[in-house]
Amino acid sequence: MVLSGVDKMIRLQKNTANIRNICVLAHVDHGKTTLADCLISSNGIISSRLAGKLRYMDSREDEQVRGITMKSSAISLHYAEGKPSVFCLFVLIFRALPLLFLN
């Protein structure tokens, strides 16, 4: 039997050992939305080329128009062990550089 994405997520979440709740907090323009897009692209929900541009979690029209996140959002994702995409890894390293130089 082949499980759909929704069926698979329901099956995984029935076991609380499979659940990890995370919260992403950072100063403005420090890559929170880009990180969220990269995590979402790792699940195949969006293309890795769109990660950091699409702003998938900004669901309100005013957030999309203004290019800023105004309301918190939640999503369920499946983590499969493996390497992140090269694009997402590059973006995360690039965004972290100012922090590396300040510390």
Backbone torsions as a table, in degrees:
resi	resn	phi	psi	omega
1	MET	NA	129.4	178.1
2	VAL	-95.0	128.1	-179.5
3	LEU	-92.9	139.7	174.0
4	SER	-74.1	168.9	178.6
5	GLY	-57.7	-40.6	179.8
6	VAL	-67.9	-45.2	179.0
7	ASP	-61.1	-41.3	179.1
8	LYS	-63.6	-43.0	-179.8
9	MET	-64.3	-41.6	178.5
10	ILE	-62.3	-44.2	179.9
11	ARG	-62.9	-43.5	-179.5
12	LEU	-65.8	-37.7	-175.6
13	GLN	-79.1	-12.0	175.6
14	LYS	-67.4	-25.3	177.1
15	ASN	-99.0	108.8	-175.3
16	THR	-63.4	-17.7	176.2
17	ALA	-66.9	-18.1	179.9
18	ASN	-89.0	-3.3	-173.3
19	ILE	-100.0	130.4	174.1
20	ARG	-128.9	118.3	177.1
21	ASN	-97.7	128.7	178.2
22	ILE	-128.2	156.7	175.8
23	CYS	-131.5	134.4	-179.6
24	VAL	-106.4	115.5	179.1
25	LEU	-125.6	135.2	176.5
26	ALA	-166.8	166.6	177.3
27	HIS	-66.4	162.1	179.8
28	VAL	-56.2	140.5	178.2
29	ASP	61.5	35.4	177.2
30	HIS	-113.6	14.8	169.2
31	GLY	97.8	15.2	179.7
32	LYS	-61.5	-47.6	-179.1
33	THR	-67.9	-38.4	177.6
34	THR	-63.4	-43.0	177.3
35	LEU	-61.2	-46.1	179.1
36	ALA	-60.1	-45.5	178.6
37	ASP	-60.9	-39.6	179.2
38	CYS	-65.6	-41.1	177.5
39	LEU	-64.6	-40.7	178.9
40	ILE	-66.1	-40.0	179.0
41	SER	-67.5	-28.7	178.1
42	SER	-66.2	-18.8	176.4
43	ASN	-95.4	3.1	177.7
44	GLY	76.6	13.3	-180.0
45	ILE	-75.9	-38.0	174.5
46	ILE	-130.5	161.6	177.7
47	SER	-70.3	145.6	177.3
48	SER	-64.5	-22.9	176.6
49	ARG	-68.9	-27.0	-179.8
50	LEU	-88.5	-13.2	-178.6
51	ALA	-59.6	126.7	-178.8
52	GLY	93.2	-14.7	179.5
53	LYS	-111.7	-36.7	-173.4
54	LEU	-71.7	-35.4	-177.7
55	ARG	59.6	54.1	-173.1
56	TYR	-56.2	-38.7	-176.4
57	MET	-79.3	-12.5	176.4
58	ASP	-82.6	86.6	-172.3
59	SER	-86.7	-18.0	-179.6
60	ARG	-81.9	145.4	-178.4
61	GLU	-61.8	-40.5	-179.2
62	ASP	-66.5	-29.8	175.6
63	GLU	-67.3	-42.9	179.3
64	GLN	-65.0	-43.2	-177.9
65	VAL	-66.0	-45.8	-176.0
66	ARG	-84.2	-15.1	178.9
67	GLY	72.7	23.5	177.6
68	ILE	-133.0	148.0	177.6
69	THR	-86.5	129.7	-178.9
70	MET	-117.7	-17.4	-177.6
71	LYS	-133.1	138.9	179.2
72	SER	-68.2	153.4	-178.7
73	SER	-136.3	158.8	177.8
74	ALA	-132.5	150.4	178.6
75	ILE	-153.0	149.8	174.5
76	SER	-101.5	128.6	179.9
77	LEU	-128.7	154.3	176.1
78	HIS	-102.0	128.1	177.3
79	TYR	-101.2	118.2	174.4
80	ALA	-110.3	128.8	-178.3
81	GLU	-59.2	136.9	-179.1
82	GLY	162.9	-174.9	-178.3
83	LYS	-89.3	142.4	174.3
84	PRO	-69.4	160.8	178.6
85	SER	-63.5	152.0	-178.3
86	VAL	-59.8	-41.6	-179.4
87	PHE	-61.3	-48.6	-178.3
88	CYS	-64.2	-40.7	178.3
89	LEU	-61.6	-43.3	178.3
90	PHE	-60.2	-45.8	-179.1
91	VAL	-61.9	-44.5	-178.9
92	LEU	-64.5	-40.9	178.4
93	ILE	-67.4	-44.9	-179.4
94	PHE	-60.1	-43.1	-178.9
95	ARG	-69.7	-26.2	-178.6
96	ALA	-83.8	-14.1	-176.4
97	LEU	-54.4	-46.1	178.8
98	PRO	-57.9	-36.2	179.0
99	LEU	-68.3	-37.7	179.7
100	LEU	-65.0	-38.7	-178.9
101	PHE	-75.6	-28.8	179.9
102	LEU	-77.0	-32.8	-177.8
103	ASN	-82.1	NA	NA
